[in-house]
């Protein structure tokens, strides 16, 4: 399935970028959490867009699967982006509280 392979590569790409930004945020102390969430949202829009490209209004029954594959990719990148950002926020909050004590 070429669409599935394409979406898998896109999902891997966005997940890699999100994890890289998370690592850089953690190691450098630069606040990259908004960029992390933005990459997740961008991945969402790309996944939806690609899923909709395979949609055929003349063959709705067979097109639904393609849209759902796109949505899986779309929401995965948002979940990863929001999760990494949240974990960094919590980690940095607890680190600063420990340092202040």
C-alpha positions as CSV (number, residue, x, y, z in Angstrom):
1,X,0.0,0.0,0.0
2,X,1.8,3.1,-1.2
3,X,-0.3,5.5,0.9
4,X,0.3,3.6,4.1
5,X,4.1,3.5,3.4
6,X,4.1,7.2,2.7
7,X,2.2,8.1,5.9
8,X,4.4,5.8,7.9
9,X,7.5,7.7,6.7
10,X,5.9,11.0,7.4
11,X,4.9,9.8,10.9
12,X,8.5,8.6,11.6
13,X,9.9,11.9,10.2
14,X,7.7,14.1,12.4
15,X,8.2,11.9,15.5
16,X,12.0,12.1,15.0
17,X,11.9,15.9,14.7
18,X,9.7,16.2,17.8
19,X,12.1,13.9,19.8
20,X,15.1,15.8,18.5
21,X,13.6,19.1,19.6
22,X,12.7,17.6,22.9
23,X,16.3,16.5,23.4
24,X,17.6,19.9,22.4
25,X,15.2,21.6,24.8
26,X,16.3,19.3,27.7
27,X,20.0,19.6,27.0
28,X,20.4,23.2,26.1
29,X,17.7,24.7,28.4
30,X,16.2,26.6,25.5
31,X,12.4,26.6,25.6
32,X,11.4,24.7,22.4
33,X,8.1,23.4,23.7
34,X,6.0,25.6,21.4
35,X,8.0,24.4,18.4
36,X,7.5,20.8,19.6
37,X,3.7,21.2,19.7
38,X,3.8,23.1,16.4
39,X,5.5,20.2,14.7
40,X,2.9,17.8,16.1
41,X,0.1,20.0,14.7
42,X,1.9,20.3,11.4
43,X,2.1,16.5,11.2
44,X,-1.6,16.4,11.9
45,X,-2.4,18.7,9.0
46,X,0.0,16.8,6.7
47,X,-1.6,13.5,7.6
48,X,-5.1,14.8,7.1
49,X,-4.1,16.4,3.8
50,X,-2.5,13.2,2.5
51,X,-5.5,11.1,3.6
52,X,-7.9,13.4,1.8
53,X,-5.8,13.2,-1.4
54,X,-6.8,9.5,-1.7
55,X,-10.5,10.3,-1.1
56,X,-12.7,9.5,-4.1
57,X,-16.2,11.0,-3.7
58,X,-17.4,8.6,-6.3
59,X,-16.3,5.6,-4.2
60,X,-16.9,6.7,-0.6
61,X,-17.0,3.2,0.8
62,X,-13.5,2.3,-0.4
63,X,-12.1,5.8,0.4
64,X,-13.0,5.8,4.1
65,X,-10.1,3.4,4.9
66,X,-7.6,5.8,3.2
67,X,-8.9,8.8,5.2
68,X,-8.7,6.7,8.5
69,X,-5.0,5.8,7.8
70,X,-4.3,9.5,7.3
71,X,-6.0,10.4,10.5
72,X,-4.1,7.8,12.5
73,X,-0.8,9.4,11.3
74,X,-2.3,12.8,11.9
75,X,-3.3,12.3,15.5
76,X,-0.2,10.3,16.3
77,X,2.1,13.2,15.6
78,X,-0.1,15.5,17.7
79,X,-0.1,13.1,20.6
80,X,3.7,12.7,20.5
81,X,4.3,16.5,20.3
82,X,1.9,17.3,23.1
83,X,3.3,14.4,25.3
84,X,7.0,15.4,24.8
85,X,6.1,19.1,25.5
86,X,4.2,18.1,28.7
87,X,6.9,15.8,29.9
88,X,9.5,18.5,29.4
89,X,7.3,21.1,31.3
90,X,6.8,18.8,34.2
91,X,10.5,17.8,34.3
92,X,11.7,21.4,34.2
93,X,9.2,22.5,36.8
94,X,10.3,19.8,39.3
95,X,14.0,20.5,38.5
96,X,13.6,24.2,39.2
97,X,11.7,23.5,42.5
98,X,14.5,21.1,43.6
99,X,17.2,23.6,42.7
100,X,15.4,26.4,44.6
101,X,15.3,24.3,47.8
